Structures are given as structure tokens and as C-alpha cells.
Amino acid sequence: MPPDLARLRVLETWAAHYLTRIRARIAAVERQQAQQQTPAPTAAPPARSAAGPGRSRTPDWGLAEAGIGVPTTEIHRGDCWARGKTLVAVSAERARAELADGAQPCEVCRPDQVLNRPP
């Protein structure tokens, strides 16, 4: 490992970027496997169907707490592929408040572009 802060920051940035690419690939493979395991439906289901047994409804907005792989608290759309597995469902008002308090918007789904629009 390099001894100086500047080169360590470069490595940190590269690692974060690469982790995003890895997570995207994992999500793509999971979607592909799910499509192979389930037959195609005859009619298109509604976008937000009722939760089935053992499944919860997809939230509209979510909060990913800072932790391993997530350097800061992030706000995501509920259907974002980059949200991770520990997304906490929040209301639009709470998501706006978290963004105002310094939470980072997800770089992939950009919830700030929707949440910061005037009603």
C-alpha cells in the first residue's frame, strides 16, 4: 500500500468504482437466473403488485445506512438495483429530510432529481 494520503484516496476511489461495477454485474446475473427459473407470465403484472407470501412490497424510497461498502448514508428509489440488501423503507418526506441533512443521493437512480421537484 502506498504511504501517502493522495495515492490512498486514488485507491479508495478506484475500489468504490469497481465495487459498483461488481454489484451491477451481480444484479444482472440474479435477474437472469430469476428469469430462467420462472416461466414468463401470460399477462403483464402491475408495477407494484400486492406482496405475496414471504415477500414485502417494494418501497417507493429507501435509506441505505453507512457501513461496509457504503461510506455514507444514501437515499435510493425503492426499485434501484444499487440499493443493497439492507434498504430501510422511508416516506418521500423523510427521504427529502435526509437529503437536506446531508445524506447522499444514489448515483444510479438519482432520487434527488425527483424528490427536489416542486409538487
Phi, psi and omega in degrees: 000142179292151183275343186260155184295321183299312180290327175296321177295321177298315177298320178298315179297315179299316181296319179296318178297315181294323177297321177298317178296320179296315180297322178297318179294319177300314180298319179295318179293320178297318178297317181297316179294321179295322178292325180288331184275334182249137178289154180294135180289152180283329177237147181291128179285160176294154184300321180238078182285161178296149182291135177270185180300127177077004181237140176258158180292142178291125181287158177287322182224152181213161182238122176256112181292152177296144180177207180294123180084347178235100187291331179223164176296135181234147174257135181229157164287152183298331183262014182290133179287341183266011187285341183083187184259353184248041180285129178263121180294133178223160177283166178298323179296316179293322178298317177298317180296320179295319177297319179294330181274001175113000175294146182272138172285147177299137179287343183269304186267348175048062181294336180297330180291331179269315185291331183270003176284142176292144182293000000 
